[in-house]
Amino acid sequence: MNNTIQLLFCVLAIYTSFILWSYFQEKLVSTDYGTNAFFHAPLVINITQSFLCIITGSIYLYTKTKRDSTIQFIPKFTNKSLLLLYAISISQSISAPLSYQSLDHVDYVLYLLAKSCKLIPVMLVHFFLFGTRYPLQKYIVAVIITFGVGIFTIDGMKSGIKTPGEDGNIILGISMLCGSLLLDGFMNSAQDVLFKSMKSLTGAHLMVLLNLFTMINLLIYTKLFTNQINDVFKFVVINGPECLYDLFKFSLCGALGQIFIFYTLEIFSSVVLVTVTVTRKMLSMAVSVILFGHVLTLKQWFGLILVFVGVIMESVIKIFNKKEKVKKL
C-alpha cells in the first residue's frame, strides 16, 4: 500500500509539474506582452531554469545525504569523469537554448512532437560513436516515429497556419530541433557512461552539477557574445513584469519536475518512469491543442498518432526487455 501511494504521488507530481511547465513555456513564447512584443530570450530562459534547478537540486541532495550517510555531498571525480561531466554540460548549454529558439519558427505541438522522439538521436549516437547494434524492432520504431513527424511537418508547411510569435520558417525550426535532439542523444549516452564509471554518483549530484556548469557556461556566453540580458531588462521596462512571472513559474515547475523524476527513478524503475513520461507528453500535447487553439489537419492528426504508436512501442519493448533480464537473473 505504501508503494502504491508513493507511486500515485510521483505520477501526480510529474503530471502536474510538467504539464504546468509545458503550459507556461508555450505561454511565455506565444503571449503578446505589449504591441507585437514577444519574449524571445532562450539563453535567459535557460539560465533561469538552471538556477532554480541548482537550488531545488541542492535541497534534494542535502536531504539524501542526511538520510543516507554513505552518500557524499560532493563526490570524488577523476579527471576523465570530470571532463565527461563538463562535456555533457556543454551539450546541455547548447541543446536547451537551441530547442527554445526553434519556437520562433515552429508551433508548440510540433516542438513537443519532435522532443518526444529522443529514441532516434540516442540510437544514432550509440551507433556511430559506440558501435552499438540494435534489434530489428528498434529500427522499425525509429522509422514509424520519423514517418509520423515527417507527415506532421510537411502538412503543416502546406497549410501555412502560424501561431502567435512564430515566423513560419519550419525548415530552420526543424533543423534547430534536430541539432538539439542529437545533443540530447549524446547527453543520454554520456550520462549512462558516467553513472557506470562512478558508483558514488546519484541523480541528485548530476542534477546539481550539470545545471551549475550549464548556468556558468550560458552566463559567460550570454554576457560576452549577446545582449539578451540587457534586452530582457528593456523588454520588462517597456512591457511590464508579467513575462518575468511566467518565466519564474515555468522554471520552478521544471525544477520541481526534475526532482520528482529522479525520485521516481530511485524508488521504482526506469520502466515505470518511461511509462509516466510518455503519457505526460501526450497530455501536454492535448493541453496545448485545447488551451492555445492549435488547428491540426487530418494528416497532422495521423502523423501525431503514428508518433504516439512509435513511442508506445518503444515503451513496450523496454518493459519486455526488462522482464526478460529479470527472468534471467
Salt bridges, closest charged atoms under 4 A:
GLU26 OE2 - HIS294 NE2 2.49
ASP104 OD1 - HIS40 NE2 3.30
ASP167 OD2 - HIS105 ND1 2.86
ASP184 OD2 - LYS115 NZ 2.96
GLU242 OE2 - LYS27 NZ 3.65
ASP246 OD2 - LYS27 NZ 2.80
ASP246 OD1 - LYS249 NZ 3.61
GLU266 OE1 - LYS64 NZ 2.80
GLU314 OE2 - LYS318 NZ 3.54
